[in-house]
Amino acid sequence: MAILKFRAYFEEDDSVYRDVAIRHTQTFFEFHQVILKAFEFDSKHAATFYRSNDNWQRGREISLEVYQKNYKAAPLLMKDVTIGTEIRDPNQKFIYEYDFVKHWTFHVALISVSKEESSKLTYPALIRSEGIAPSQYGTKSLLGERFADVEEKYDLSKGAEGFGEEGEESADTGSDDFGGAETGSDTEDF
């Protein structure tokens, strides 16, 4: 049985990626689930794959479900389509879009094909993780409501703490912070 290894990149940052291995007989639904799990996303939102070319142009859609009634050509459904049937060349690419409101978009590229070895892996499987993926809902959901209520209060007005804008020393240098005598105005500009 063939094992397909794919690399899923964030569209905005190709240094953040996850490599997943999946059997060619498994479905796009299982592929969808392993990508979400690899990036620690929930599975509450709409999702779709597009077969793609080397220029990341969207081709045939393979969707989680039918979202619109007016498709030109109805999409294939993830639960009905095995991965192996959609591989057209050794460098096959897909675009995976998750959560149509937030528009999480991933470029998914086939990086290798191998025979299944007798291993302890349960497919599909995450086999490599690089970079820190952004939080699906932002920092607030990870740290809780209390973090959002914390507000740092600093006086950033001109002259506060002895500095003007951009770290320049304030004109009011009558005494230093250590209670010493007044200093003259013979300071150098840096």
Secondary structure as UniProt FT lines:
FT   STRAND          2..10
FT   TURN            14..15
FT   STRAND          17..23
FT   TURN            24..25
FT   HELIX           28..38
FT   TURN            39..40
FT   STRAND          47..52
FT   TURN            54..55
FT   STRAND          58..63
FT   STRAND          76..77
FT   HELIX           78..80
FT   HELIX           83..86
FT   TURN            90..91
FT   STRAND          93..98
FT   TURN            100..103
FT   STRAND          104..115
FT   STRAND          125..130
FT   HELIX           139..143
FT   HELIX           145..149
FT   TURN            158..159
FT   HELIX           160..162
FT   HELIX           165..167
FT   TURN            177..178
//
